[in-house]
Amino acid sequence: MKRSSLRLARVLLSTQYANMLEYRVETALWALAGVLPFVMLGLWSELASTDPAAAGGLDPTQLGRYFLAVFVVRQFTVAWVVYAFEEDALLGRLAPQLLQPLPPLWRYVAAHLAEQATRLPFVVGIVTLFFALQPGSFWLPSPARAAAGLLAIPLAFAINFLLQSSIACLCFFTERASALERLVYIPFVFLSGLVAPLEMFPPAARRLAEWTPFPWILRFPAALLAGEPLAVGRGLAVMVAWIALLLPLCLLLWRAGVRRYSAMGA
C-alpha cells in the first residue's frame, strides 16, 4: 500500500511538472510579477537612509536582505487553488474528478509543487542578478537558520494552501469564492510583511498581525532566512498550530460541500 502510494505521488508530480513545463514562459512571468518586494525595498531604503528610526531601525543592507528573502519565500508559498477550483466547478470538470479514487485537492497540491519546481531557475536567476547589483547585501544564512528556513517554507505553504483551500470549498455554496479570496488578500498584503517589515508597525498593529496566519506565511520564514533575531522554536510551533487549526476546518468544509454538491447533482 505504501509503495503504491509513493508510485502514485511520483506519477502525479511528474505529470503535473510536465504540464507546467508547457507553460514555462507563463511561469516565468508569474515569477517576475512577484517583484513587489523589490519595489518596496527601493521605497523603504530611501527612508532608512534619511530616518533609520522610521524604518524600524533597519539599515538599507538589512532591508535588502529582508525583501530579497520575502521575494524568495513568496515564490514558494503562493497558492492559487481558489481560482483553479472555481474554474473546475463552473466548467463541470469537478464532477468526474469526484468519482475518481484520488481526491481533487491532491491534484492541486501536486500542481502547486510542480509550479514551484518550474519557478526555481527563474528565482535563482533573479537572486543572482540582485546580488550582482547589490553586492553589499550578499549573505548566506547560518546552517541552523538555513535548516529552519527550509522547514518553515513548506509549513508556510501548507498554511496558505489550507487557508486558500478552505475558501475554495465555498465554491460548493457560492459561484464566486474568488471574490472572498480577494478580500482576504487585502489584509494579507499589509499584515504579512509583504509591503513593510512588521518592525515598522505600531506595537498594537504588530500584535494584531501576529494573531493572524499572514505573517507566518511570509514574514517569519523571510526573517529566518534574513538572519533577524527570532524565537525560532516558538515561531515553528505557531506555524504547526495554524496547520492543526486549518486542516480540520478545510476537511469539514470539503465534506459538507461534497455532500451538498452530490445532493444537487442527484
C-alpha positions in Angstrom: 0.0 0.0 0.0 2.8 2.4 0.9 4.7 1.5 -2.3 1.6 2.1 -4.4 1.0 5.5 -2.7 4.6 6.5 -3.4 4.3 5.5 -7.0 1.0 7.4 -7.3 2.6 10.5 -5.9 5.6 10.2 -8.2 3.4 9.8 -11.3 1.1 12.7 -10.2 4.0 15.0 -9.6 5.8 14.1 -12.8 2.6 14.6 -14.8 2.0 18.0 -13.3 5.6 19.0 -13.7 5.5 18.1 -17.4 2.2 20.1 -17.7 3.9 23.1 -16.0 6.9 22.9 -18.4 4.5 23.5 -21.3 3.7 26.9 -19.7 7.2 27.8 -18.5 7.1 31.2 -20.2 3.9 32.0 -18.3 5.6 30.6 -15.1 8.5 33.0 -15.7 6.1 35.9 -16.0 4.4 34.9 -12.7 7.8 34.8 -11.1 8.6 38.3 -12.4 5.2 39.5 -11.3 6.3 39.0 -7.7 8.7 41.9 -7.8 6.7 44.0 -5.4 9.2 43.3 -2.5 11.9 45.0 -4.7 9.7 48.0 -5.3 9.1 48.3 -1.5 12.8 47.9 -1.0 13.6 51.0 -3.0 10.9 52.9 -1.1 12.0 51.9 2.4 15.7 52.0 1.7 15.4 55.7 0.8 13.5 56.3 4.0 16.1 54.3 6.1 19.0 56.4 4.6 17.3 59.6 5.9 15.4 58.4 9.0 16.5 55.0 10.3 14.0 55.1 13.2 11.1 55.4 10.8 12.4 52.2 9.1 12.2 50.2 12.3 15.9 50.6 13.0 16.8 48.6 9.8 19.5 49.9 7.6 19.4 49.6 3.8 21.5 46.4 3.9 19.2 44.7 6.3 16.2 45.9 4.3 17.7 44.4 1.1 18.2 41.1 2.8 14.7 41.1 4.2 12.9 42.0 1.0 15.0 39.5 -1.0 14.1 36.8 1.4 10.4 37.9 1.1 10.6 37.5 -2.6 12.1 34.0 -2.4 9.6 32.9 0.3 6.7 34.3 -1.7 7.7 32.3 -4.8 7.4 29.1 -2.9 4.3 29.8 -0.7 1.9 31.3 -3.2 -1.4 29.4 -3.6 -3.9 29.8 -6.4 -6.1 26.8 -5.7 -9.2 29.1 -5.3 -9.2 30.1 -8.9 -8.4 26.7 -10.3 -11.1 25.0 -8.1 -13.6 27.7 -9.0 -13.0 27.3 -12.7 -13.2 23.5 -12.5 -16.5 23.7 -10.6 -18.1 26.3 -13.0 -16.9 24.4 -16.1 -18.1 21.0 -14.9 -14.6 19.4 -14.6 -15.0 18.8 -10.9 -17.8 16.2 -11.1 -15.7 13.5 -12.9 -12.8 14.2 -10.6 -15.0 13.4 -7.6 -15.8 10.0 -9.0 -12.1 9.1 -9.1 -10.3 7.5 -6.1 -7.8 10.4 -5.7 -9.4 13.4 -4.0 -9.2 16.5 -6.3 -7.3 18.5 -3.6 -4.3 16.3 -4.1 -4.2 17.2 -7.8 -4.0 20.9 -6.8 -1.2 20.1 -4.3 0.8 18.4 -7.0 0.1 21.3 -9.4 1.4 23.8 -6.9 4.6 21.8 -6.1 5.2 21.3 -9.8 4.9 25.0 -10.4 7.3 25.7 -7.6 9.8 23.4 -9.3 9.5 25.2 -12.6 9.9 28.6 -10.8 13.2 27.6 -9.2 15.5 28.5 -12.2 13.9 31.9 -12.5 14.2 32.6 -8.8 17.9 31.6 -8.8 18.4 34.0 -11.8 16.7 36.9 -10.1 18.6 36.3 -6.8 21.9 36.2 -8.7 21.0 39.5 -10.5 20.1 41.1 -7.2 23.5 40.2 -5.7 25.3 41.4 -8.8 23.5 44.8 -8.5 23.7 44.9 -4.7 26.9 43.1 -3.7 26.9 44.7 -0.3 23.7 42.8 0.6 25.2 39.4 -0.1 24.9 37.0 2.8 24.5 33.3 3.5 22.2 32.1 6.3 23.9 30.1 9.0 23.4 26.3 8.7 20.9 26.4 11.6 18.9 29.2 10.1 19.0 27.7 6.6 17.7 24.4 8.0 14.9 26.2 10.0 14.1 28.2 6.8 13.9 25.0 4.7 11.4 23.7 7.3 9.5 27.0 7.7 8.8 27.5 3.9 6.9 24.2 3.4 5.0 24.9 6.7 4.1 28.4 5.4 3.0 26.9 2.1 0.8 24.4 4.0 -0.8 27.3 5.9 -1.5 29.3 2.8 -2.7 26.3 0.8 -5.1 25.2 3.6 -6.4 28.7 4.0 -7.0 29.0 0.3 -8.5 25.5 0.1 -10.9 26.4 2.8 -12.0 29.4 0.8 -12.1 27.3 -2.4 -14.5 24.9 -0.7 -17.0 27.7 -0.6 -17.4 27.2 -4.3 -19.8 24.4 -3.3 -22.1 27.1 -1.8 -21.4 30.1 -4.0 -20.2 30.5 -7.5 -17.6 33.2 -6.7 -15.5 32.2 -3.9 -12.6 34.1 -5.6 -14.3 37.3 -4.5 -13.8 36.4 -0.9 -10.2 35.4 -1.6 -9.6 39.0 -2.9 -11.0 40.4 0.3 -8.6 38.1 2.3 -5.7 39.3 0.1 -6.1 42.9 1.3 -5.2 42.2 5.0 -2.6 39.7 3.8 -0.7 42.4 1.9 -0.4 44.6 4.9 -0.1 42.1 7.8 2.2 39.5 6.2 5.3 41.7 5.9 5.0 41.9 2.1 5.0 45.7 1.9 6.9 46.5 5.1 8.7 44.7 7.9 6.4 44.4 10.9 9.1 46.3 12.9 7.8 49.4 11.2 4.3 48.8 12.5 2.9 50.3 15.8 3.1 47.8 18.6 -0.6 47.2 18.7 -0.8 46.6 14.9 2.1 44.2 15.1 0.5 42.2 18.0 -2.7 42.1 15.9 -0.9 40.8 12.9 0.8 38.1 14.9 -2.6 36.7 15.8 -3.4 36.1 12.1 -1.9 33.5 9.9 -0.5 36.1 7.5 2.9 36.9 9.0 3.6 33.2 9.5 3.0 32.6 5.7 5.6 35.2 4.7 7.3 37.4 7.4 8.5 34.7 9.7 10.2 32.5 7.1 11.7 35.5 5.4 13.1 36.9 8.7 14.6 33.5 9.4 16.5 33.5 6.1 17.5 37.1 6.5 19.1 36.4 9.9 16.9 38.6 12.1 16.7 37.8 15.8 13.7 35.5 16.3 12.3 32.9 18.7 12.7 30.1 16.1 11.2 27.3 18.1 8.1 29.4 19.1 7.6 30.5 15.5 7.7 27.0 14.1 5.3 25.9 16.9 2.8 28.6 16.0 3.0 27.5 12.3 2.2 24.0 13.2 -0.7 25.2 15.4 -2.1 27.1 12.4 -1.9 24.0 10.3 -3.6 22.0 13.1 -6.4 24.6 13.1 -6.9 25.0 9.4 -6.7 21.3 8.3 -9.8 20.2 10.2 -11.6 23.4 9.0 -10.7 22.6 5.4 -11.8 18.9 5.7 -15.1 20.0 7.4 -15.9 22.4 4.6 -14.9 19.9 1.9 -17.1 17.1 3.3 -20.1 19.5 3.8 -19.6 20.9 0.3 -19.3 17.5 -1.4 -22.5 16.3 0.3 -24.3 19.4 -0.9 -22.8 19.0 -4.4 -23.8 15.4 -4.6 -27.3 16.2 -3.4 -27.7 18.9 -6.1 -26.5 16.5 -8.8 -28.8 13.7 -7.7 
